[in-house]
Amino acid sequence: MAELIAVFQQTVPFKYFANSFPVGADNCASVRLTGGGETSIKANLSRPTMQILIRASDPVTAEAKATEIYRTFNGKRNFDVGTTHVIFCTVQQSSPLFLGFDENNRSIYSINFSLITEEA
């Protein structure tokens, strides 16, 4: 997970956390693996999925960062996450999804990704 977060951090600078948000953190994102499809042992391919939740105190900031992440990673090809090579990354929806506000009135957006990967 740390290697995946490092790729997001390097590509779209922001504060990223694994699996959940810290209570007090405002402008940040949570990265979580969400299972995915069947692996192909013969072809050395996996089809993982992941979700990025973006949270910000300013709704404009939340939407802008969600859109930036969406545009950067939708259709992205041939990049590495540690020893895993990502062949293709695509978004599962046509735009970032606004989920609403949390208990501290911070905006939350969701982006769901499907990937095709192979181990080195």
C-alpha positions in Angstrom: 0.0 0.0 0.0 2.9 2.4 0.8 4.2 2.0 -2.8 0.8 2.7 -4.3 0.4 5.8 -2.2 3.9 6.9 -3.2 2.8 6.7 -6.9 -0.3 8.9 -6.2 1.8 11.3 -4.1 4.4 11.7 -6.8 1.9 12.0 -9.7 -0.8 14.1 -8.0 0.6 15.8 -4.9 -1.8 15.6 -2.0 -2.0 13.9 1.5 -2.8 10.3 1.0 -3.7 7.7 3.7 -4.2 4.0 3.6 -7.8 2.7 4.0 -9.3 5.5 6.0 -9.1 9.2 6.9 -7.4 10.3 10.1 -10.0 12.1 12.2 -8.5 15.6 12.1 -7.1 15.7 8.6 -8.8 18.0 6.2 -7.5 18.2 2.6 -6.5 14.5 2.0 -7.4 11.3 0.3 -7.8 7.7 1.4 -6.6 4.9 -0.9 -8.1 1.4 -0.5 -7.9 -1.8 -2.4 -11.3 -3.2 -3.1 -10.7 -6.7 -4.4 -11.0 -7.0 -8.2 -11.4 -9.7 -10.7 -9.9 -13.1 -11.1 -6.2 -13.5 -11.6 -4.7 -15.5 -14.5 -1.7 -17.5 -13.2 -0.8 -18.7 -16.7 -0.6 -15.1 -18.1 0.8 -13.6 -14.9 -2.1 -11.0 -14.9 -4.2 -9.7 -12.1 -7.2 -7.4 -12.3 -7.3 -5.5 -9.0 -9.7 -2.6 -8.2 -9.2 0.3 -5.8 -11.1 3.3 -4.5 -9.8 6.8 -3.8 -11.9 8.9 -1.5 -11.0 12.7 -1.6 -12.0 14.9 1.3 -11.6 18.6 1.7 -13.0 21.4 3.8 -13.6 23.5 0.7 -16.0 21.9 -1.8 -14.2 23.5 -4.8 -10.9 22.0 -3.6 -12.4 18.6 -3.2 -13.9 18.6 -6.6 -10.8 20.0 -8.3 -8.5 17.4 -6.7 -10.9 14.5 -7.5 -11.0 15.7 -11.1 -7.2 16.0 -11.3 -6.8 12.4 -10.0 -9.5 11.2 -12.3 -8.0 12.8 -15.4 -4.4 11.8 -14.5 -5.1 8.1 -13.9 -8.0 7.3 -16.3 -6.4 5.5 -19.2 -2.9 5.6 -17.7 -0.7 2.9 -19.1 2.6 1.2 -18.3 3.7 2.4 -14.9 5.2 0.6 -11.9 4.0 0.3 -8.3 6.9 -1.4 -6.5 7.5 -4.8 -8.3 4.0 -4.7 -9.9 3.7 -3.4 -13.4 0.4 -1.7 -14.2 -0.4 -2.4 -17.8 -3.6 -0.3 -17.8 -5.6 1.8 -15.3 -9.2 2.9 -16.0 -11.9 4.6 -14.0 -15.2 2.7 -13.5 -17.4 5.8 -13.7 -17.7 8.8 -16.1 -16.7 11.4 -13.5 -15.8 11.6 -9.8 -18.8 10.8 -7.6 -19.8 13.3 -4.9 -20.7 11.3 -1.8 -21.8 14.2 0.3 -20.5 15.8 3.5 -18.9 14.1 6.6 -19.8 15.0 10.2 -17.5 18.1 10.0 -19.1 19.4 6.8 -16.2 18.4 4.6 -16.9 17.3 1.0 -16.1 13.8 -0.1 -15.7 12.5 -3.6 -15.1 8.9 -4.7 -13.2 7.5 -7.7 -13.2 3.7 -8.4 -10.4 2.2 -10.6 -9.9 -1.1 -12.4 -6.4 -2.1 -13.3 -4.6 -4.8 -15.3 -1.3 -5.7 -13.7 1.5 -8.2 -13.9 4.2 -9.1 -11.4 7.8 -8.5 -12.4 
